[in-house]
Amino acid sequence: MMSTGSITLCRSTRTFRAMCLLAVALLFLTLAGGCSKKQKPQDRQPEVTVVKVAPADTPVTFEFVAQTQSSHEVEIRARVNGFLGIGKWIHQWIPHVEVVTPKELRDAFLDELKNAVEKHG
Protein backbone atom coordinates (compact mmCIF):
# COMPACT_ATOMS: atom_id res chain seq x y z
CA MET A 1 0.00 0.00 0.00
CA MET A 2 1.10 3.52 -0.75
CA SER A 3 0.06 6.54 1.21
CA THR A 4 0.29 10.13 0.17
CA GLY A 5 -0.59 12.46 2.97
CA SER A 6 -4.12 11.60 3.99
CA ILE A 7 -4.94 9.74 0.71
CA THR A 8 -4.36 6.01 0.82
CA LEU A 9 -4.12 4.02 -2.44
CA CYS A 10 -5.38 0.47 -1.97
CA ARG A 11 -4.23 -1.10 -5.24
CA SER A 12 -1.84 -3.96 -5.44
CA THR A 13 1.26 -3.59 -7.56
CA ARG A 14 0.10 -6.38 -9.89
CA THR A 15 -3.26 -4.65 -10.64
CA PHE A 16 -1.52 -1.32 -11.17
CA ARG A 17 0.94 -2.84 -13.65
CA ALA A 18 -1.92 -4.57 -15.54
CA MET A 19 -3.81 -1.30 -15.84
CA CYS A 20 -0.72 0.54 -17.11
CA LEU A 21 -0.03 -2.22 -19.65
CA LEU A 22 -3.65 -2.07 -20.87
CA ALA A 23 -3.47 1.72 -21.23
CA VAL A 24 -0.23 1.49 -23.24
CA ALA A 25 -1.72 -1.23 -25.48
CA LEU A 26 -4.85 0.86 -26.17
CA LEU A 27 -2.70 3.90 -26.95
CA PHE A 28 -0.56 1.86 -29.34
CA LEU A 29 -3.61 0.38 -31.14
CA THR A 30 -5.15 3.82 -31.50
CA LEU A 31 -1.98 5.30 -33.00
CA ALA A 32 -1.28 2.27 -35.22
CA GLY A 33 -4.82 2.32 -36.63
CA GLY A 34 -4.25 5.78 -38.07
CA CYS A 35 -1.12 4.73 -39.97
CA SER A 36 -2.70 2.98 -42.92
CA LYS A 37 -1.78 3.25 -46.58
CA LYS A 38 -3.13 6.41 -48.12
CA GLN A 39 -5.41 5.89 -51.08
CA LYS A 40 -4.72 7.72 -54.29
CA PRO A 41 -7.39 10.24 -55.25
CA GLN A 42 -9.63 9.06 -58.04
CA ASP A 43 -8.97 10.55 -61.46
CA ARG A 44 -12.66 10.63 -62.35
CA GLN A 45 -14.34 14.03 -62.17
CA PRO A 46 -17.76 14.24 -60.50
CA GLU A 47 -20.77 15.00 -62.70
CA VAL A 48 -22.12 18.51 -62.26
CA THR A 49 -25.32 19.98 -63.71
CA VAL A 50 -25.01 23.56 -64.90
CA VAL A 51 -27.98 25.88 -65.28
CA LYS A 52 -27.82 29.38 -66.72
CA VAL A 53 -29.56 31.91 -64.57
CA ALA A 54 -31.28 34.80 -66.31
CA PRO A 55 -33.17 37.65 -64.65
CA ALA A 56 -36.91 37.55 -65.29
CA ASP A 57 -40.03 39.11 -63.89
CA THR A 58 -41.96 36.81 -61.62
CA PRO A 59 -45.65 37.52 -61.13
CA VAL A 60 -46.59 37.75 -57.48
CA THR A 61 -50.19 37.02 -56.59
CA PHE A 62 -51.79 36.67 -53.21
CA GLU A 63 -55.03 34.88 -52.39
CA PHE A 64 -56.69 35.25 -49.02
CA VAL A 65 -59.67 33.43 -47.60
CA ALA A 66 -61.86 35.67 -45.51
CA GLN A 67 -65.36 36.55 -44.52
CA THR A 68 -66.68 40.05 -44.63
CA GLN A 69 -69.41 41.60 -42.58
CA SER A 70 -71.07 44.93 -43.13
CA SER A 71 -71.60 47.37 -40.31
CA HIS A 72 -74.98 48.23 -41.90
CA GLU A 73 -77.73 46.10 -43.38
CA VAL A 74 -77.61 46.10 -47.16
CA GLU A 75 -80.52 45.40 -49.46
CA ILE A 76 -79.64 43.76 -52.76
CA ARG A 77 -82.22 43.62 -55.52
CA ALA A 78 -81.70 41.15 -58.32
CA ARG A 79 -83.63 41.15 -61.58
CA VAL A 80 -83.88 37.74 -63.20
CA ASN A 81 -86.34 35.95 -65.43
CA GLY A 82 -88.07 33.08 -63.67
CA PHE A 83 -87.60 31.37 -60.31
CA LEU A 84 -84.97 28.91 -61.54
CA GLY A 85 -82.46 31.64 -62.31
CA ILE A 86 -82.66 33.25 -58.89
CA GLY A 87 -82.91 29.99 -56.91
CA LYS A 88 -79.21 29.14 -57.18
CA TRP A 89 -78.26 32.69 -56.35
CA ILE A 90 -80.47 32.68 -53.22
CA HIS A 91 -79.00 29.37 -52.01
CA GLN A 92 -75.48 30.80 -52.20
CA TRP A 93 -76.40 33.46 -49.68
CA ILE A 94 -77.99 31.22 -47.03
CA PRO A 95 -78.18 32.16 -44.08
CA HIS A 96 -77.69 35.83 -44.98
CA VAL A 97 -80.63 36.15 -47.38
CA GLU A 98 -84.34 36.75 -46.92
CA VAL A 99 -86.79 36.56 -49.79
CA VAL A 100 -89.29 39.36 -49.34
CA THR A 101 -91.24 39.32 -52.61
CA PRO A 102 -92.79 37.75 -54.66
CA LYS A 103 -94.79 35.62 -52.25
CA GLU A 104 -94.60 32.52 -54.49
CA LEU A 105 -90.79 32.60 -54.46
CA ARG A 106 -90.73 33.22 -50.71
CA ASP A 107 -93.05 30.24 -50.08
CA ALA A 108 -91.06 27.97 -52.43
CA PHE A 109 -87.80 28.98 -50.73
CA LEU A 110 -89.23 28.32 -47.25
CA ASP A 111 -90.53 24.91 -48.37
CA GLU A 112 -87.06 23.98 -49.69
CA LEU A 113 -85.47 25.02 -46.40
CA LYS A 114 -87.99 23.02 -44.35
CA ASN A 115 -87.41 19.93 -46.52
CA ALA A 116 -83.64 20.29 -46.13
CA VAL A 117 -83.95 20.57 -42.33
CA GLU A 118 -86.18 17.48 -42.20
CA LYS A 119 -83.80 15.54 -44.42
CA HIS A 120 -80.49 16.60 -42.86
CA GLY A 121 -81.48 17.95 -39.45
Summary of the structure (lengths in Angstrom):
residues: 121
radius of gyration: 44.7
end to end distance: 92.3
largest distance: 114.1
contacts: 134
relative contact order: 0.04
helix: 40%
strand: 5%
